[in-house]
């Protein structure tokens, strides 16, 4: 099965590689193998055409929303471009979309991401899936909360995720207890949703905001780490402009990508 999506102003490569998602592999032909929950697809781009292919699914229409291709980024970018610096940034690298990822998978992935680089994050996630995820034939699904909640830190020792092991388990237990109610997290005021996520052991403000932005599509969330703080100090020393408040998360991705491309984050 294959499906073509037509979209302007979109970079598949930049979107997948910008740090919001980890379960992908870049193939030698420039395409990407992407695994999400219990699905695996191959994605490639040629100009304004994005091709999705799968030997597992008959309906790939979900890819349009998953990649954020169904959102009006032309209008969003116009709003952000009311600020001259953001306008320059968007002209340079405004082709990233915020993906609409599954909440549970995103939360666990960003718990794993703490103080890690992307290749190591990807390795831990793959081992996590291979050991505890449902066997789908050629790959394994992302582990379900009920499976993870029943584990002990010793069960996770082979993953080599260190101190993060009890955090992964605690998140699963709170998910099953209803503490992490996805509907509430999507609809409550942002600060209230953030405070709920902070109840999970090991989840700090950055992981909470990454989960809000990438796993709950709360576009007003603005994850901060040392790198984005460095970029903000250089580009926006007085803080994010008011025009970006509703789409702060999109602005954050643009700012980080621009700063990295311009050599402002030399340690990255």
Phi and psi in degrees as GROMACS dihedral restraints (atoms count N, CA, C in turn):
[ dihedral_restraints ]
;  ai    aj    ak    al  type     phi  dphi    fc
    3     4     5     6     1  -142.0    20    10
    4     5     6     7     1   155.0    20    10
    6     7     8     9     1  -147.2    20    10
    7     8     9    10     1   137.7    20    10
    9    10    11    12     1  -105.6    20    10
   10    11    12    13     1   133.6    20    10
   12    13    14    15     1  -115.1    20    10
   13    14    15    16     1   131.5    20    10
   15    16    17    18     1   -99.9    20    10
   16    17    18    19     1   123.3    20    10
   18    19    20    21     1  -152.0    20    10
   19    20    21    22     1   136.5    20    10
   21    22    23    24     1   -99.6    20    10
   22    23    24    25     1   155.3    20    10
   24    25    26    27     1    64.0    20    10
   25    26    27    28     1    40.7    20    10
   27    28    29    30     1  -136.7    20    10
   28    29    30    31     1   135.0    20    10
   30    31    32    33     1  -118.1    20    10
   31    32    33    34     1   112.4    20    10
   33    34    35    36     1   -61.6    20    10
   34    35    36    37     1   -45.2    20    10
   36    37    38    39     1   -61.9    20    10
   37    38    39    40     1   -49.1    20    10
   39    40    41    42     1   -63.7    20    10
   40    41    42    43     1   -37.7    20    10
   42    43    44    45     1   -65.7    20    10
   43    44    45    46     1   -44.0    20    10
   45    46    47    48     1   -73.3    20    10
   46    47    48    49     1   -31.6    20    10
   48    49    50    51     1   -95.3    20    10
   49    50    51    52     1     3.3    20    10
   51    52    53    54     1   -83.2    20    10
   52    53    54    55     1     1.4    20    10
   54    55    56    57     1    99.8    20    10
   55    56    57    58     1     5.2    20    10
   57    58    59    60     1   -92.2    20    10
   58    59    60    61     1   -12.1    20    10
   60    61    62    63     1  -149.2    20    10
   61    62    63    64     1   145.1    20    10
   63    64    65    66     1  -124.9    20    10
   64    65    66    67     1   -18.4    20    10
   66    67    68    69     1   -93.1    20    10
   67    68    69    70     1    67.9    20    10
   69    70    71    72     1  -141.3    20    10
   70    71    72    73     1   159.7    20    10
   72    73    74    75     1  -136.9    20    10
   73    74    75    76     1   129.5    20    10
   75    76    77    78     1   -86.5    20    10
   76    77    78    79     1   125.6    20    10
   78    79    80    81     1   -87.5    20    10
   79    80    81    82     1   164.3    20    10
   81    82    83    84     1   -64.4    20    10
   82    83    84    85     1   -22.9    20    10
   84    85    86    87     1   -88.8    20    10
   85    86    87    88     1     5.6    20    10
   87    88    89    90     1    90.4    20    10
   88    89    90    91     1    -4.9    20    10
   90    91    92    93     1   -82.2    20    10
   91    92    93    94     1   172.5    20    10
   93    94    95    96     1  -129.8    20    10
   94    95    96    97     1   136.3    20    10
   96    97    98    99     1   -95.5    20    10
   97    98    99   100     1   122.2    20    10
   99   100   101   102     1  -121.0    20    10
  100   101   102   103     1   131.2    20    10
  102   103   104   105     1  -121.0    20    10
  103   104   105   106     1   129.0    20    10
  105   106   107   108     1  -139.4    20    10
  106   107   108   109     1   124.4    20    10
  108   109   110   111     1    52.8    20    10
  109   110   111   112     1  -113.1    20    10
  111   112   113   114     1  -112.1    20    10
  112   113   114   115     1    27.7    20    10
  114   115   116   117     1  -120.2    20    10
  115   116   117   118     1   145.7    20    10
  117   118   119   120     1  -135.1    20    10
  118   119   120   121     1   129.2    20    10
  120   121   122   123     1  -134.6    20    10
  121   122   123   124     1   162.0    20    10
  123   124   125   126     1  -111.3    20    10
  124   125   126   127     1   129.8    20    10
  126   127   128   129     1  -121.1    20    10
  127   128   129   130     1   139.0    20    10
  129   130   131   132     1  -145.6    20    10
  130   131   132   133     1   159.9    20    10
  132   133   134   135     1  -134.1    20    10
  133   134   135   136     1   138.9    20    10
  135   136   137   138     1  -136.9    20    10
  136   137   138   139     1   106.2    20    10
  138   139   140   141     1    61.9    20    10
  139   140   141   142     1  -124.2    20    10
  141   142   143   144     1   -91.7    20    10
  142   143   144   145     1     6.7    20    10
  144   145   146   147     1  -106.2    20    10
  145   146   147   148     1   128.4    20    10
  147   148   149   150     1  -111.5    20    10
  148   149   150   151     1   123.7    20    10
  150   151   152   153     1  -105.0    20    10
  151   152   153   154     1   125.7    20    10
  153   154   155   156     1  -109.9    20    10
  154   155   156   157     1   132.3    20    10
  156   157   158   159     1  -131.8    20    10
  157   158   159   160     1   143.1    20    10
  159   160   161   162     1  -154.6    20    10
  160   161   162   163     1   140.3    20    10
  162   163   164   165     1   -96.1    20    10
  163   164   165   166     1     0.6    20    10
  165   166   167   168     1  -106.1    20    10
  166   167   168   169     1   -23.5    20    10
  168   169   170   171     1  -123.4    20    10
  169   170   171   172     1   146.3    20    10
  171   172   173   174     1   -95.7    20    10
  172   173   174   175     1   -15.9    20    10
  174   175   176   177     1  -129.7    20    10
  175   176   177   178     1   113.8    20    10
  177   178   179   180     1  -109.2    20    10
  178   179   180   181     1    17.4    20    10
  180   181   182   183     1   -62.8    20    10
  181   182   183   184     1   -25.6    20    10
  183   184   185   186     1   -62.0    20    10
  184   185   186   187     1   -23.3    20    10
  186   187   188   189     1   -62.1    20    10
  187   188   189   190     1   -33.5    20    10
  189   190   191   192     1   -57.4    20    10
  190   191   192   193     1   -48.1    20    10
  192   193   194   195     1   -74.3    20    10
  193   194   195   196     1   -40.3    20    10
  195   196   197   198     1   -56.8    20    10
  196   197   198   199     1   -40.3    20    10
  198   199   200   201     1   -85.8    20    10
  199   200   201   202     1    -1.1    20    10
  201   202   203   204     1    76.3    20    10
  202   203   204   205     1    18.5    20    10
  204   205   206   207     1   -75.0    20    10
  205   206   207   208     1   -13.8    20    10
  207   208   209   210     1   -89.2    20    10
  208   209   210   211     1     1.3    20    10
  210   211   212   213     1   -95.8    20    10
  211   212   213   214     1   149.8    20    10
  213   214   215   216     1   -85.8    20    10
  214   215   216   217     1    78.9    20    10
  216   217   218   219     1   -71.9    20    10
  217   218   219   220     1   -21.2    20    10
  219   220   221   222     1   -62.3    20    10
  220   221   222   223     1   -44.3    20    10
  222   223   224   225     1   -69.9    20    10
  223   224   225   226     1   -41.2    20    10
  225   226   227   228     1   -60.7    20    10
  226   227   228   229     1   -44.7    20    10
  228   229   230   231     1   -66.7    20    10
  229   230   231   232     1   -31.0    20    10
  231   232   233   234     1   -64.0    20    10
  232   233   234   235     1   -41.5    20    10
  234   235   236   237     1   -63.9    20    10
  235   236   237   238     1   -47.9    20    10
  237   238   239   240     1   -64.3    20    10
  238   239   240   241     1   -32.3    20    10
  240   241   242   243     1   -75.1    20    10
  241   242   243   244     1     0.4    20    10
  243   244   245   246     1   -63.2    20    10
  244   245   246   247     1   -23.5    20    10
  246   247   248   249     1   -92.3    20    10
  247   248   249   250     1   130.8    20    10
  249   250   251   252     1   -65.1    20    10
  250   251   252   253     1   -37.4    20    10
  252   253   254   255     1   -68.5    20    10
  253   254   255   256     1   -43.5    20    10
  255   256   257   258     1   -63.5    20    10
  256   257   258   259     1   -35.7    20    10
  258   259   260   261     1   -59.9    20    10
  259   260   261   262     1   -43.0    20    10
  261   262   263   264     1   -65.2    20    10
  262   263   264   265     1   -42.0    20    10
  264   265   266   267     1   -63.0    20    10
  265   266   267   268     1   -43.8    20    10
  267   268   269   270     1   -65.4    20    10
  268   269   270   271     1   -38.1    20    10
  270   271   272   273     1   -61.4    20    10
  271   272   273   274     1   -32.2    20    10
  273   274   275   276     1   -83.6    20    10
  274   275   276   277     1   -40.3    20    10
  276   277   278   279     1  -151.6    20    10
  277   278   279   280     1    45.8    20    10
  279   280   281   282     1   -92.8    20    10
  280   281   282   283     1    36.8    20    10
  282   283   284   285     1  -110.1    20    10
  283   284   285   286     1    11.5    20    10
  285   286   287   288     1   -89.4    20    10
  286   287   288   289     1   140.7    20    10
  288   289   290   291     1  -114.4    20    10
  289   290   291   292     1   147.6    20    10
  291   292   293   294     1   -81.2    20    10
  292   293   294   295     1   120.2    20    10
  294   295   296   297     1   -77.0    20    10
  295   296   297   298     1   149.5    20    10
  297   298   299   300     1   -98.9    20    10
  298   299   300   301     1    85.0    20    10
  300   301   302   303     1   -90.9    20    10
  301   302   303   304     1   159.9    20    10
  303   304   305   306     1   -66.8    20    10
  304   305   306   307     1   136.4    20    10
  306   307   308   309     1   -57.7    20    10
  307   308   309   310     1   -53.7    20    10
  309   310   311   312     1   -60.1    20    10
  310   311   312   313     1   -48.1    20    10
  312   313   314   315     1   -62.1    20    10
  313   314   315   316     1   -39.4    20    10
  315   316   317   318     1   -66.9    20    10
  316   317   318   319     1   -43.7    20    10
  318   319   320   321     1   -59.0    20    10
  319   320   321   322     1   -50.1    20    10
  321   322   323   324     1   -64.1    20    10
  322   323   324   325     1   -38.9    20    10
  324   325   326   327     1   -64.2    20    10
  325   326   327   328     1   -39.5    20    10
  327   328   329   330     1   -80.3    20    10
  328   329   330   331     1   -22.0    20    10
  330   331   332   333     1   -63.7    20    10
  331   332   333   334     1   -44.1    20    10
  333   334   335   336     1   -64.2    20    10
  334   335   336   337     1   -31.0    20    10
  336   337   338   339     1   -70.8    20    10
  337   338   339   340     1   -15.1    20    10
  339   340   341   342     1   -58.3    20    10
  340   341   342   343     1   126.4    20    10
  342   343   344   345     1    53.0    20    10
  343   344   345   346     1    40.1    20    10
  345   346   347   348     1  -131.5    20    10
  346   347   348   349     1   156.5    20    10
  348   349   350   351     1   -96.3    20    10
  349   350   351   352     1   164.1    20    10
  351   352   353   354     1   -61.2    20    10
  352   353   354   355     1   -45.6    20    10
  354   355   356   357     1   -58.3    20    10
  355   356   357   358     1   -38.7    20    10
  357   358   359   360     1   -71.6    20    10
  358   359   360   361     1   -38.9    20    10
  360   361   362   363     1   -57.8    20    10
  361   362   363   364     1   -46.9    20    10
  363   364   365   366     1   -61.5    20    10
  364   365   366   367     1   -40.0    20    10
  366   367   368   369     1   -64.1    20    10
  367   368   369   370     1   -44.2    20    10
  369   370   371   372     1   -63.4    20    10
  370   371   372   373     1   -44.3    20    10
  372   373   374   375     1   -62.5    20    10
  373   374   375   376     1   -41.9    20    10
  375   376   377   378     1   -64.7    20    10
  376   377   378   379     1   -41.5    20    10
  378   379   380   381     1   -65.2    20    10
  379   380   381   382     1   -38.2    20    10
  381   382   383   384     1   -58.1    20    10
  382   383   384   385     1   -46.7    20    10
  384   385   386   387     1   -69.7    20    10
  385   386   387   388     1   -42.8    20    10
  387   388   389   390     1   -63.6    20    10
  388   389   390   391     1   -35.1    20    10
  390   391   392   393     1   -85.2    20    10
  391   392   393   394     1   -35.8    20    10
  393   394   395   396     1  -122.4    20    10
  394   395   396   397     1    -5.5    20    10
  396   397   398   399     1   -90.6    20    10
  397   398   399   400     1   157.5    20    10
  399   400   401   402     1   -65.5    20    10
  400   401   402   403     1   135.2    20    10
  402   403   404   405     1   -73.2    20    10
  403   404   405   406     1   117.0    20    10
  405   406   407   408     1  -102.3    20    10
  406   407   408   409     1     9.5    20    10
  408   409   410   411     1   106.3    20    10
  409   410   411   412     1   -83.5    20    10
  411   412   413   414     1   -93.3    20    10
  412   413   414   415     1    -3.9    20    10
  414   415   416   417     1  -157.7    20    10
  415   416   417   418     1   175.7    20    10
  417   418   419   420     1  -117.7    20    10
  418   419   420   421     1   142.0    20    10
  420   421   422   423     1   -70.2    20    10
  421   422   423   424     1   164.7    20    10
  423   424   425   426     1   -69.8    20    10
  424   425   426   427     1   138.0    20    10
  426   427   428   429     1   -59.9    20    10
  427   428   429   430     1   139.3    20    10
  429   430   431   432     1   -80.7    20    10
  430   431   432   433     1   156.9    20    10
  432   433   434   435     1   -58.1    20    10
  433   434   435   436     1   -37.5    20    10
  435   436   437   438     1   -66.6    20    10
  436   437   438   439     1   -34.8    20    10
  438   439   440   441     1   -67.9    20    10
  439   440   441   442     1   -47.7    20    10
  441   442   443   444     1   -66.2    20    10
  442   443   444   445     1   -37.3    20    10
  444   445   446   447     1   -63.4    20    10
  445   446   447   448     1   -24.4    20    10
  447   448   449   450     1   -88.0    20    10
  448   449   450   451     1    -2.9    20    10
  450   451   452   453     1   -86.9    20    10
  451   452   453   454     1   167.8    20    10
  453   454   455   456     1  -117.6    20    10
  454   455   456   457     1   161.4    20    10
  456   457   458   459     1   -54.2    20    10
  457   458   459   460     1   -34.2    20    10
  459   460   461   462     1   -64.0    20    10
  460   461   462   463     1   -34.5    20    10
  462   463   464   465     1   -61.8    20    10
  463   464   465   466     1   -28.1    20    10
  465   466   467   468     1   -94.8    20    10
  466   467   468   469     1     3.9    20    10
  468   469   470   471     1   -61.2    20    10
  469   470   471   472     1   -34.0    20    10
  471   472   473   474     1   -67.6    20    10
  472   473   474   475     1   -17.0    20    10
  474   475   476   477     1   -73.1    20    10
  475   476   477   478     1   -23.2    20    10
  477   478   479   480     1    60.7    20    10
  478   479   480   481     1    44.6    20    10
  480   481   482   483     1  -102.7    20    10
  481   482   483   484     1     4.9    20    10
  483   484   485   486     1    58.9    20    10
  484   485   486   487     1  -131.9    20    10
  486   487   488   489     1   -65.5    20    10
  487   488   489   490     1   -10.6    20    10
  489   490   491   492     1   -77.5    20    10
  490   491   492   493     1   -16.5    20    10
  492   493   494   495     1   -53.4    20    10
  493   494   495   496     1   -52.9    20    10
  495   496   497   498     1   -65.0    20    10
  496   497   498   499     1   -24.9    20    10
  498   499   500   501     1   -68.6    20    10
  499   500   501   502     1   -40.5    20    10
  501   502   503   504     1   -61.7    20    10
  502   503   504   505     1   -41.0    20    10
  504   505   506   507     1   -69.5    20    10
  505   506   507   508     1   -43.2    20    10
  507   508   509   510     1   -62.5    20    10
  508   509   510   511     1   -39.5    20    10
  510   511   512   513     1   -61.1    20    10
  511   512   513   514     1   -41.7    20    10
  513   514   515   516     1   -65.1    20    10
  514   515   516   517     1   -41.9    20    10
  516   517   518   519     1   -65.0    20    10
  517   518   519   520     1   -42.1    20    10
  519   520   521   522     1   -68.5    20    10
  520   521   522   523     1   -32.3    20    10
  522   523   524   525     1   -61.8    20    10
  523   524   525   526     1   -47.8    20    10
  525   526   527   528     1   -69.8    20    10
  526   527   528   529     1   -29.7    20    10
  528   529   530   531     1   -75.1    20    10
  529   530   531   532     1   -11.1    20    10
  531   532   533   534     1    89.2    20    10
  532   533   534   535     1     2.7    20    10
  534   535   536   537     1   -62.7    20    10
  535   536   537   538     1   -40.1    20    10
  537   538   539   540     1   -99.8    20    10
  538   539   540   541     1    75.6    20    10
  540   541   542   543     1   -85.3    20    10
  541   542   543   544     1   116.0    20    10
  543   544   545   546     1   -61.5    20    10
  544   545   546   547     1   -40.7    20    10
  546   547   548   549     1   -61.1    20    10
  547   548   549   550     1   -45.2    20    10
  549   550   551   552     1   -63.7    20    10
  550   551   552   553     1   -42.8    20    10
  552   553   554   555     1   -63.6    20    10
  553   554   555   556     1   -28.4    20    10
  555   556   557   558     1   -79.8    20    10
  556   557   558   559     1   -23.9    20    10
  558   559   560   561     1  -114.5    20    10
  559   560   561   562     1   -22.4    20    10
  561   562   563   564     1   -67.0    20    10
  562   563   564   565     1   158.9    20    10
  564   565   566   567     1   -51.7    20    10
  565   566   567   568     1   146.6    20    10
  567   568   569   570     1   -54.4    20    10
  568   569   570   571     1   -44.5    20    10
  570   571   572   573     1   -63.3    20    10
  571   572   573   574     1   -37.3    20    10
  573   574   575   576     1   -66.7    20    10
  574   575   576   577     1   -42.6    20    10
  576   577   578   579     1   -64.0    20    10
  577   578   579   580     1   -41.3    20    10
  579   580   581   582     1   -60.5    20    10
  580   581   582   583     1   -44.0    20    10
  582   583   584   585     1   -64.2    20    10
  583   584   585   586     1   -33.4    20    10
  585   586   587   588     1   -65.4    20    10
  586   587   588   589     1   -46.0    20    10
  588   589   590   591     1   -63.4    20    10
  589   590   591   592     1   -32.7    20    10
  591   592   593   594     1   -68.7    20    10
  592   593   594   595     1   -10.5    20    10
  594   595   596   597     1   -73.5    20    10
  595   596   597   598     1   -18.2    20    10
  597   598   599   600     1   -73.9    20    10
  598   599   600   601     1   132.9    20    10
  600   601   602   603     1   -56.5    20    10
  601   602   603   604     1   131.8    20    10
  603   604   605   606     1    83.2    20    10
  604   605   606   607     1    -5.3    20    10
  606   607   608   609     1   -91.4    20    10
  607   608   609   610     1   115.6    20    10
  609   610   611   612     1  -103.6    20    10
  610   611   612   613     1  -173.4    20    10
  612   613   614   615     1   -57.8    20    10
  613   614   615   616     1   -38.6    20    10
  615   616   617   618     1   -67.4    20    10
  616   617   618   619     1   -48.6    20    10
  618   619   620   621     1   -63.1    20    10
  619   620   621   622     1   -39.6    20    10
  621   622   623   624     1   -60.7    20    10
  622   623   624   625     1   -46.3    20    10
  624   625   626   627     1   -71.0    20    10
  625   626   627   628     1   -34.1    20    10
  627   628   629   630     1   -63.6    20    10
  628   629   630   631     1   -40.4    20    10
  630   631   632   633     1   -66.1    20    10
  631   632   633   634     1   -41.3    20    10
  633   634   635   636     1   -62.1    20    10
  634   635   636   637     1   -43.6    20    10
  636   637   638   639     1   -75.7    20    10
  637   638   639   640     1   -50.7    20    10
  639   640   641   642     1   -91.7    20    10
  640   641   642   643     1   -24.0    20    10
  642   643   644   645     1  -107.5    20    10
  643   644   645   646     1   -13.6    20    10
  645   646   647   648     1  -127.2    20    10
  646   647   648   649     1    -0.2    20    10
  648   649   650   651     1    55.3    20    10
  649   650   651   652     1    42.1    20    10
  651   652   653   654     1   -89.9    20    10
  652   653   654   655     1    91.2    20    10
  654   655   656   657     1   -68.0    20    10
  655   656   657   658     1   -12.5    20    10
  657   658   659   660     1   -84.0    20    10
  658   659   660   661     1    -8.0    20    10
  660   661   662   663     1   -74.9    20    10
  661   662   663   664     1   143.0    20    10
  663   664   665   666     1  -133.1    20    10
  664   665   666   667     1    86.2    20    10
  666   667   668   669     1   -61.4    20    10
  667   668   669   670     1   138.1    20    10
  669   670   671   672     1  -124.5    20    10
  670   671   672   673     1   128.0    20    10
  672   673   674   675     1  -131.0    20    10
  673   674   675   676     1  -174.4    20    10
  675   676   677   678     1   -60.7    20    10
  676   677   678   679     1   -31.0    20    10
  678   679   680   681     1   -75.2    20    10
  679   680   681   682     1   -45.7    20    10
  681   682   683   684     1   -70.0    20    10
  682   683   684   685     1   -32.5    20    10
  684   685   686   687     1   -63.3    20    10
  685   686   687   688     1   -39.3    20    10
  687   688   689   690     1   -65.2    20    10
  688   689   690   691     1   -43.0    20    10
  690   691   692   693     1   -64.5    20    10
  691   692   693   694     1   -42.2    20    10
  693   694   695   696     1   -64.9    20    10
  694   695   696   697     1   -39.3    20    10
  696   697   698   699     1   -61.5    20    10
  697   698   699   700     1   -33.2    20    10
  699   700   701   702     1   -83.3    20    10
  700   701   702   703     1   -41.9    20    10
  702   703   704   705     1   -95.9    20    10
  703   704   705   706     1   -34.7    20    10
  705   706   707   708     1  -136.5    20    10
  706   707   708   709     1    66.7    20    10
  708   709   710   711     1   -61.1    20    10
  709   710   711   712     1   -21.4    20    10
  711   712   713   714     1   -98.1    20    10
  712   713   714   715     1    10.0    20    10
  714   715   716   717     1    98.8    20    10
  715   716   717   718     1   171.2    20    10
  717   718   719   720     1   -65.2    20    10
  718   719   720   721     1   135.1    20    10
  720   721   722   723     1   -64.3    20    10
  721   722   723   724     1   153.2    20    10
  723   724   725   726     1   -59.0    20    10
  724   725   726   727     1   -33.9    20    10
  726   727   728   729     1   -62.7    20    10
  727   728   729   730     1   -17.0    20    10
  729   730   731   732     1   -96.9    20    10
  730   731   732   733     1     0.2    20    10
  732   733   734   735     1   -59.6    20    10
  733   734   735   736     1   -41.6    20    10
  735   736   737   738     1   -71.5    20    10
  736   737   738   739     1   -27.1    20    10
  738   739   740   741     1  -122.6    20    10
  739   740   741   742     1    40.5    20    10
  741   742   743   744     1   -59.8    20    10
  742   743   744   745     1   -37.2    20    10
  744   745   746   747     1   -66.4    20    10
  745   746   747   748     1   -37.6    20    10
  747   748   749   750     1   -67.2    20    10
  748   749   750   751     1   -43.7    20    10
  750   751   752   753     1   -59.1    20    10
  751   752   753   754     1   -39.5    20    10
  753   754   755   756     1   -60.0    20    10
  754   755   756   757     1   -44.3    20    10
  756   757   758   759     1   -63.8    20    10
  757   758   759   760     1   -42.0    20    10
  759   760   761   762     1   -62.2    20    10
  760   761   762   763     1   -46.3    20    10
  762   763   764   765     1   -62.5    20    10
  763   764   765   766     1   -45.9    20    10
  765   766   767   768     1   -62.2    20    10
  766   767   768   769     1   -46.5    20    10
  768   769   770   771     1   -62.7    20    10
  769   770   771   772     1   -42.7    20    10
  771   772   773   774     1   -63.5    20    10
  772   773   774   775     1   -47.5    20    10
  774   775   776   777     1   -61.9    20    10
  775   776   777   778     1   -39.7    20    10
  777   778   779   780     1   -66.8    20    10
  778   779   780   781     1   -43.5    20    10
  780   781   782   783     1   -65.5    20    10
  781   782   783   784     1   -30.5    20    10
  783   784   785   786     1   -88.6    20    10
  784   785   786   787     1     3.2    20    10
  786   787   788   789     1    79.5    20    10
  787   788   789   790     1    17.6    20    10
  789   790   791   792     1   -77.4    20    10
  790   791   792   793     1   -18.3    20    10
  792   793   794   795     1  -116.8    20    10
  793   794   795   796     1    67.3    20    10
  795   796   797   798     1   -64.0    20    10
  796   797   798   799     1   -20.1    20    10
  798   799   800   801     1   -84.1    20    10
  799   800   801   802     1    -7.5    20    10
